[in-house]
Amino acid sequence: MRSRSVAALGAAVVALTVLVGCGGQSPYCAAVEKQQKTLDEFGADKSDKAFDTYAKSLAAIAAEAPADIKKSWSALSDATQAVVTAHADVGFKLEDMNSAKKREGLSAGDIATLNKTYKVFNDTAAQRKAVIDDAKQTCDITLK
């Protein structure tokens, strides 16, 4: 009788573990969901403040991401933060990039610094696709 009780208790623990595991959202998916609005607005506001927010959102997700997609989230965060840092380093606001008059004040070295950073940022197309696909497949969250 005792062995049957132990077996029943073991089965109940396994069943409870499975139910708890299915009922909760993973930390990764919770992070994607929490940052979804910011991610969906990515690039709509091209300012130092907005890009800093984007970079922090991406970093928050990267911190929770599973190993197989972590590198892509981190690459996006790093590239976005590099844009913010490059603008700070050359003393030129991201939001001023649309002003030809303000861009005239940039030195050739400043332009080279910004262009190098933008190239790295623009070369993250594969990572952007990977995180969008993974968010949909893993978390059932559709990012724009």
CNS distance restraints for C-alpha pairs under 8 A (distance, minus, plus):
assign (resid   1 and name CA) (resid   5 and name CA) 6.48 0.50 0.50
assign (resid   2 and name CA) (resid   6 and name CA) 6.31 0.50 0.50
assign (resid   3 and name CA) (resid   7 and name CA) 6.11 0.50 0.50
assign (resid   4 and name CA) (resid   8 and name CA) 6.07 0.50 0.50
assign (resid   5 and name CA) (resid   9 and name CA) 6.03 0.50 0.50
assign (resid   6 and name CA) (resid  10 and name CA) 6.05 0.50 0.50
assign (resid   7 and name CA) (resid  11 and name CA) 6.16 0.50 0.50
assign (resid   8 and name CA) (resid  12 and name CA) 6.17 0.50 0.50
assign (resid   9 and name CA) (resid  13 and name CA) 6.22 0.50 0.50
assign (resid  10 and name CA) (resid  14 and name CA) 6.27 0.50 0.50
assign (resid  11 and name CA) (resid  15 and name CA) 6.11 0.50 0.50
assign (resid  12 and name CA) (resid  16 and name CA) 6.05 0.50 0.50
assign (resid  13 and name CA) (resid  17 and name CA) 6.08 0.50 0.50
assign (resid  14 and name CA) (resid  18 and name CA) 6.24 0.50 0.50
assign (resid  15 and name CA) (resid  19 and name CA) 6.21 0.50 0.50
assign (resid  16 and name CA) (resid  20 and name CA) 6.05 0.50 0.50
assign (resid  17 and name CA) (resid  21 and name CA) 6.02 0.50 0.50
assign (resid  18 and name CA) (resid  22 and name CA) 6.22 0.50 0.50
assign (resid  19 and name CA) (resid  23 and name CA) 6.04 0.50 0.50
assign (resid  20 and name CA) (resid  24 and name CA) 6.37 0.50 0.50
assign (resid  25 and name CA) (resid  29 and name CA) 6.33 0.50 0.50
assign (resid  25 and name CA) (resid  30 and name CA) 6.17 0.50 0.50
assign (resid  26 and name CA) (resid  30 and name CA) 6.10 0.50 0.50
assign (resid  27 and name CA) (resid  31 and name CA) 6.08 0.50 0.50
assign (resid  27 and name CA) (resid  64 and name CA) 5.98 0.50 0.50
assign (resid  28 and name CA) (resid  32 and name CA) 6.32 0.50 0.50
assign (resid  28 and name CA) (resid  61 and name CA) 6.46 0.50 0.50
assign (resid  28 and name CA) (resid  64 and name CA) 4.68 0.50 0.50
assign (resid  28 and name CA) (resid  65 and name CA) 5.09 0.50 0.50
assign (resid  28 and name CA) (resid  66 and name CA) 7.23 0.50 0.50
assign (resid  29 and name CA) (resid  33 and name CA) 6.04 0.50 0.50
assign (resid  29 and name CA) (resid 135 and name CA) 7.44 0.50 0.50
assign (resid  29 and name CA) (resid 138 and name CA) 7.56 0.50 0.50
assign (resid  29 and name CA) (resid 139 and name CA) 5.28 0.50 0.50
assign (resid  30 and name CA) (resid  34 and name CA) 6.01 0.50 0.50
assign (resid  31 and name CA) (resid  35 and name CA) 6.16 0.50 0.50
assign (resid  31 and name CA) (resid  60 and name CA) 6.85 0.50 0.50
assign (resid  31 and name CA) (resid  61 and name CA) 5.32 0.50 0.50
assign (resid  31 and name CA) (resid  64 and name CA) 7.00 0.50 0.50
assign (resid  32 and name CA) (resid  36 and name CA) 5.77 0.50 0.50
assign (resid  32 and name CA) (resid  61 and name CA) 6.02 0.50 0.50
assign (resid  32 and name CA) (resid 135 and name CA) 7.20 0.50 0.50
assign (resid  32 and name CA) (resid 141 and name CA) 7.82 0.50 0.50
assign (resid  33 and name CA) (resid 141 and name CA) 7.15 0.50 0.50
assign (resid  35 and name CA) (resid  39 and name CA) 6.13 0.50 0.50
assign (resid  35 and name CA) (resid  57 and name CA) 5.94 0.50 0.50
assign (resid  35 and name CA) (resid  58 and name CA) 8.00 0.50 0.50
assign (resid  35 and name CA) (resid  61 and name CA) 7.78 0.50 0.50
assign (resid  36 and name CA) (resid  40 and name CA) 5.94 0.50 0.50
assign (resid  36 and name CA) (resid 143 and name CA) 6.86 0.50 0.50
assign (resid  37 and name CA) (resid  41 and name CA) 6.29 0.50 0.50
assign (resid  38 and name CA) (resid  42 and name CA) 6.20 0.50 0.50
assign (resid  38 and name CA) (resid  53 and name CA) 7.86 0.50 0.50
assign (resid  38 and name CA) (resid  54 and name CA) 6.63 0.50 0.50
assign (resid  38 and name CA) (resid  57 and name CA) 7.23 0.50 0.50
assign (resid  39 and name CA) (resid  54 and name CA) 6.94 0.50 0.50
assign (resid  39 and name CA) (resid  57 and name CA) 7.58 0.50 0.50
assign (resid  39 and name CA) (resid 143 and name CA) 7.16 0.50 0.50
assign (resid  39 and name CA) (resid 144 and name CA) 7.67 0.50 0.50
assign (resid  40 and name CA) (resid 143 and name CA) 6.02 0.50 0.50
assign (resid  40 and name CA) (resid 144 and name CA) 5.17 0.50 0.50
assign (resid  41 and name CA) (resid  45 and name CA) 7.68 0.50 0.50
assign (resid  42 and name CA) (resid  54 and name CA) 6.61 0.50 0.50
assign (resid  43 and name CA) (resid  51 and name CA) 7.76 0.50 0.50
assign (resid  45 and name CA) (resid  50 and name CA) 6.03 0.50 0.50
assign (resid  45 and name CA) (resid  51 and name CA) 7.91 0.50 0.50
assign (resid  46 and name CA) (resid  50 and name CA) 6.48 0.50 0.50
assign (resid  46 and name CA) (resid  51 and name CA) 6.81 0.50 0.50
assign (resid  46 and name CA) (resid  94 and name CA) 6.41 0.50 0.50
assign (resid  46 and name CA) (resid  95 and name CA) 5.65 0.50 0.50
assign (resid  47 and name CA) (resid  51 and name CA) 6.10 0.50 0.50
assign (resid  47 and name CA) (resid  93 and name CA) 7.07 0.50 0.50
assign (resid  47 and name CA) (resid  94 and name CA) 5.00 0.50 0.50
assign (resid  47 and name CA) (resid  95 and name CA) 4.45 0.50 0.50
assign (resid  48 and name CA) (resid  52 and name CA) 6.08 0.50 0.50
assign (resid  48 and name CA) (resid  84 and name CA) 5.82 0.50 0.50
assign (resid  48 and name CA) (resid  87 and name CA) 7.80 0.50 0.50
assign (resid  48 and name CA) (resid  93 and name CA) 6.26 0.50 0.50
assign (resid  48 and name CA) (resid  94 and name CA) 5.38 0.50 0.50
assign (resid  48 and name CA) (resid  95 and name CA) 6.79 0.50 0.50
assign (resid  49 and name CA) (resid  53 and name CA) 6.28 0.50 0.50
assign (resid  50 and name CA) (resid  54 and name CA) 6.17 0.50 0.50
assign (resid  51 and name CA) (resid  55 and name CA) 6.08 0.50 0.50
assign (resid  51 and name CA) (resid  80 and name CA) 6.51 0.50 0.50
assign (resid  51 and name CA) (resid  81 and name CA) 7.19 0.50 0.50
assign (resid  51 and name CA) (resid  83 and name CA) 7.79 0.50 0.50
assign (resid  51 and name CA) (resid  84 and name CA) 6.45 0.50 0.50
assign (resid  52 and name CA) (resid  56 and name CA) 6.24 0.50 0.50
assign (resid  52 and name CA) (resid  80 and name CA) 7.54 0.50 0.50
assign (resid  52 and name CA) (resid  81 and name CA) 6.32 0.50 0.50
assign (resid  52 and name CA) (resid  84 and name CA) 6.32 0.50 0.50
assign (resid  53 and name CA) (resid  57 and name CA) 6.14 0.50 0.50
assign (resid  54 and name CA) (resid  58 and name CA) 6.21 0.50 0.50
assign (resid  54 and name CA) (resid  77 and name CA) 7.63 0.50 0.50
assign (resid  54 and name CA) (resid  80 and name CA) 7.20 0.50 0.50
assign (resid  55 and name CA) (resid  59 and name CA) 6.12 0.50 0.50
assign (resid  55 and name CA) (resid  76 and name CA) 7.59 0.50 0.50
assign (resid  55 and name CA) (resid  77 and name CA) 4.68 0.50 0.50
assign (resid  55 and name CA) (resid  78 and name CA) 7.14 0.50 0.50
assign (resid  55 and name CA) (resid  80 and name CA) 5.32 0.50 0.50
assign (resid  55 and name CA) (resid  81 and name CA) 5.30 0.50 0.50
assign (resid  56 and name CA) (resid  60 and name CA) 6.11 0.50 0.50
assign (resid  56 and name CA) (resid  77 and name CA) 7.05 0.50 0.50
assign (resid  57 and name CA) (resid  61 and name CA) 6.46 0.50 0.50
assign (resid  57 and name CA) (resid  77 and name CA) 7.84 0.50 0.50
assign (resid  58 and name CA) (resid  62 and name CA) 6.13 0.50 0.50
assign (resid  58 and name CA) (resid  73 and name CA) 6.09 0.50 0.50
assign (resid  58 and name CA) (resid  74 and name CA) 7.09 0.50 0.50
assign (resid  58 and name CA) (resid  76 and name CA) 6.77 0.50 0.50
assign (resid  58 and name CA) (resid  77 and name CA) 4.96 0.50 0.50
assign (resid  59 and name CA) (resid  63 and name CA) 6.15 0.50 0.50
assign (resid  59 and name CA) (resid  73 and name CA) 7.06 0.50 0.50
assign (resid  59 and name CA) (resid  74 and name CA) 6.27 0.50 0.50
assign (resid  59 and name CA) (resid  77 and name CA) 5.37 0.50 0.50
assign (resid  60 and name CA) (resid  64 and name CA) 6.92 0.50 0.50
assign (resid  61 and name CA) (resid  65 and name CA) 5.96 0.50 0.50
assign (resid  61 and name CA) (resid  73 and name CA) 6.91 0.50 0.50
assign (resid  62 and name CA) (resid  70 and name CA) 5.30 0.50 0.50
assign (resid  62 and name CA) (resid  71 and name CA) 7.65 0.50 0.50
assign (resid  62 and name CA) (resid  73 and name CA) 4.98 0.50 0.50
assign (resid  62 and name CA) (resid  74 and name CA) 5.44 0.50 0.50
assign (resid  62 and name CA) (resid  77 and name CA) 7.94 0.50 0.50
assign (resid  63 and name CA) (resid  70 and name CA) 7.59 0.50 0.50
assign (resid  64 and name CA) (resid  70 and name CA) 7.94 0.50 0.50
assign (resid  65 and name CA) (resid  69 and name CA) 6.30 0.50 0.50
assign (resid  65 and name CA) (resid  70 and name CA) 4.99 0.50 0.50
assign (resid  65 and name CA) (resid  73 and name CA) 7.67 0.50 0.50
assign (resid  66 and name CA) (resid  70 and name CA) 5.76 0.50 0.50
assign (resid  67 and name CA) (resid  71 and name CA) 7.41 0.50 0.50
assign (resid  69 and name CA) (resid  73 and name CA) 6.65 0.50 0.50
assign (resid  69 and name CA) (resid 130 and name CA) 7.58 0.50 0.50
assign (resid  69 and name CA) (resid 131 and name CA) 6.98 0.50 0.50
assign (resid  69 and name CA) (resid 134 and name CA) 7.49 0.50 0.50
assign (resid  70 and name CA) (resid  74 and name CA) 6.04 0.50 0.50
assign (resid  71 and name CA) (resid  75 and name CA) 5.94 0.50 0.50
assign (resid  72 and name CA) (resid  76 and name CA) 6.30 0.50 0.50
assign (resid  72 and name CA) (resid 127 and name CA) 4.82 0.50 0.50
assign (resid  72 and name CA) (resid 128 and name CA) 7.43 0.50 0.50
assign (resid  72 and name CA) (resid 130 and name CA) 6.97 0.50 0.50
assign (resid  72 and name CA) (resid 131 and name CA) 6.64 0.50 0.50
assign (resid  73 and name CA) (resid  77 and name CA) 6.22 0.50 0.50
assign (resid  73 and name CA) (resid 127 and name CA) 7.19 0.50 0.50
assign (resid  73 and name CA) (resid 131 and name CA) 6.67 0.50 0.50
assign (resid  74 and name CA) (resid  78 and name CA) 5.95 0.50 0.50
assign (resid  75 and name CA) (resid  79 and name CA) 6.00 0.50 0.50
assign (resid  75 and name CA) (resid 124 and name CA) 7.40 0.50 0.50
assign (resid  75 and name CA) (resid 127 and name CA) 7.29 0.50 0.50
assign (resid  76 and name CA) (resid  80 and name CA) 6.05 0.50 0.50
assign (resid  76 and name CA) (resid 121 and name CA) 7.54 0.50 0.50
assign (resid  76 and name CA) (resid 124 and name CA) 6.63 0.50 0.50
assign (resid  76 and name CA) (resid 127 and name CA) 6.91 0.50 0.50
assign (resid  76 and name CA) (resid 128 and name CA) 7.27 0.50 0.50
assign (resid  77 and name CA) (resid  81 and name CA) 6.04 0.50 0.50
assign (resid  78 and name CA) (resid  82 and name CA) 5.98 0.50 0.50
assign (resid  79 and name CA) (resid  83 and name CA) 6.52 0.50 0.50
assign (resid  79 and name CA) (resid 117 and name CA) 7.47 0.50 0.50
assign (resid  79 and name CA) (resid 120 and name CA) 6.34 0.50 0.50
assign (resid  79 and name CA) (resid 121 and name CA) 4.94 0.50 0.50
assign (resid  79 and name CA) (resid 124 and name CA) 7.89 0.50 0.50
assign (resid  80 and name CA) (resid  84 and name CA) 6.75 0.50 0.50
assign (resid  80 and name CA) (resid 121 and name CA) 6.44 0.50 0.50
assign (resid  81 and name CA) (resid  85 and name CA) 6.14 0.50 0.50
assign (resid  82 and name CA) (resid  86 and name CA) 5.90 0.50 0.50
assign (resid  82 and name CA) (resid 117 and name CA) 6.42 0.50 0.50
assign (resid  83 and name CA) (resid  87 and name CA) 6.27 0.50 0.50
assign (resid  83 and name CA) (resid 114 and name CA) 7.41 0.50 0.50
assign (resid  83 and name CA) (resid 117 and name CA) 5.84 0.50 0.50
assign (resid  83 and name CA) (resid 118 and name CA) 6.71 0.50 0.50
assign (resid  83 and name CA) (resid 121 and name CA) 7.46 0.50 0.50
assign (resid  84 and name CA) (resid  88 and name CA) 6.32 0.50 0.50
assign (resid  84 and name CA) (resid  94 and name CA) 7.57 0.50 0.50
assign (resid  85 and name CA) (resid  89 and name CA) 6.01 0.50 0.50
assign (resid  86 and name CA) (resid  90 and name CA) 6.28 0.50 0.50
assign (resid  86 and name CA) (resid 113 and name CA) 6.80 0.50 0.50
assign (resid  86 and name CA) (resid 114 and name CA) 6.12 0.50 0.50
assign (resid  86 and name CA) (resid 117 and name CA) 6.93 0.50 0.50
assign (resid  87 and name CA) (resid  91 and name CA) 5.88 0.50 0.50
assign (resid  87 and name CA) (resid  92 and name CA) 5.18 0.50 0.50
assign (resid  87 and name CA) (resid  93 and name CA) 5.86 0.50 0.50
assign (resid  87 and name CA) (resid  94 and name CA) 6.32 0.50 0.50
assign (resid  87 and name CA) (resid 114 and name CA) 7.03 0.50 0.50
assign (resid  88 and name CA) (resid  92 and name CA) 6.38 0.50 0.50
assign (resid  88 and name CA) (resid  93 and name CA) 7.16 0.50 0.50
assign (resid  90 and name CA) (resid 110 and name CA) 5.77 0.50 0.50
assign (resid  90 and name CA) (resid 113 and name CA) 7.98 0.50 0.50
assign (resid  92 and name CA) (resid  96 and name CA) 7.12 0.50 0.50
assign (resid  92 and name CA) (resid 106 and name CA) 8.00 0.50 0.50
assign (resid  93 and name CA) (resid  97 and name CA) 7.24 0.50 0.50
assign (resid  96 and name CA) (resid 102 and name CA) 6.54 0.50 0.50
assign (resid  96 and name CA) (resid 103 and name CA) 7.43 0.50 0.50
assign (resid  97 and name CA) (resid 102 and name CA) 7.51 0.50 0.50
assign (resid  97 and name CA) (resid 103 and name CA) 6.44 0.50 0.50
assign (resid  99 and name CA) (resid 103 and name CA) 6.19 0.50 0.50
assign (resid 100 and name CA) (resid 104 and name CA) 6.32 0.50 0.50
assign (resid 101 and name CA) (resid 105 and name CA) 7.55 0.50 0.50
assign (resid 102 and name CA) (resid 106 and name CA) 7.74 0.50 0.50
assign (resid 106 and name CA) (resid 110 and name CA) 5.79 0.50 0.50
assign (resid 106 and name CA) (resid 111 and name CA) 6.35 0.50 0.50
assign (resid 107 and name CA) (resid 111 and name CA) 6.25 0.50 0.50
assign (resid 108 and name CA) (resid 112 and name CA) 6.15 0.50 0.50
assign (resid 109 and name CA) (resid 113 and name CA) 6.16 0.50 0.50
assign (resid 110 and name CA) (resid 114 and name CA) 6.20 0.50 0.50
assign (resid 111 and name CA) (resid 115 and name CA) 5.94 0.50 0.50
assign (resid 112 and name CA) (resid 116 and name CA) 6.04 0.50 0.50
assign (resid 113 and name CA) (resid 117 and name CA) 6.39 0.50 0.50
assign (resid 114 and name CA) (resid 118 and name CA) 6.07 0.50 0.50
assign (resid 115 and name CA) (resid 119 and name CA) 6.04 0.50 0.50
assign (resid 116 and name CA) (resid 120 and name CA) 6.53 0.50 0.50
assign (resid 117 and name CA) (resid 121 and name CA) 6.25 0.50 0.50
assign (resid 118 and name CA) (resid 122 and name CA) 5.92 0.50 0.50
assign (resid 119 and name CA) (resid 123 and name CA) 6.03 0.50 0.50
assign (resid 120 and name CA) (resid 124 and name CA) 6.94 0.50 0.50
assign (resid 124 and name CA) (resid 128 and name CA) 6.19 0.50 0.50
assign (resid 125 and name CA) (resid 129 and name CA) 6.26 0.50 0.50
assign (resid 126 and name CA) (resid 130 and name CA) 6.11 0.50 0.50
assign (resid 127 and name CA) (resid 131 and name CA) 6.19 0.50 0.50
assign (resid 128 and name CA) (resid 132 and name CA) 6.24 0.50 0.50
assign (resid 129 and name CA) (resid 133 and name CA) 6.06 0.50 0.50
assign (resid 130 and name CA) (resid 134 and name CA) 5.99 0.50 0.50
assign (resid 131 and name CA) (resid 135 and name CA) 5.93 0.50 0.50
assign (resid 132 and name CA) (resid 136 and name CA) 6.39 0.50 0.50
assign (resid 132 and name CA) (resid 142 and name CA) 7.16 0.50 0.50
assign (resid 132 and name CA) (resid 143 and name CA) 5.83 0.50 0.50
assign (resid 132 and name CA) (resid 144 and name CA) 7.83 0.50 0.50
assign (resid 133 and name CA) (resid 137 and name CA) 6.12 0.50 0.50
assign (resid 134 and name CA) (resid 138 and name CA) 5.55 0.50 0.50
assign (resid 134 and name CA) (resid 139 and name CA) 7.53 0.50 0.50
assign (resid 135 and name CA) (resid 139 and name CA) 5.16 0.50 0.50
assign (resid 135 and name CA) (resid 140 and name CA) 6.34 0.50 0.50
assign (resid 135 and name CA) (resid 141 and name CA) 5.42 0.50 0.50
assign (resid 135 and name CA) (resid 142 and name CA) 6.74 0.50 0.50
assign (resid 135 and name CA) (resid 143 and name CA) 7.33 0.50 0.50
assign (resid 136 and name CA) (resid 140 and name CA) 4.35 0.50 0.50
assign (resid 136 and name CA) (resid 141 and name CA) 4.70 0.50 0.50
assign (resid 136 and name CA) (resid 142 and name CA) 5.26 0.50 0.50
assign (resid 136 and name CA) (resid 143 and name CA) 7.53 0.50 0.50
assign (resid 137 and name CA) (resid 141 and name CA) 7.83 0.50 0.50
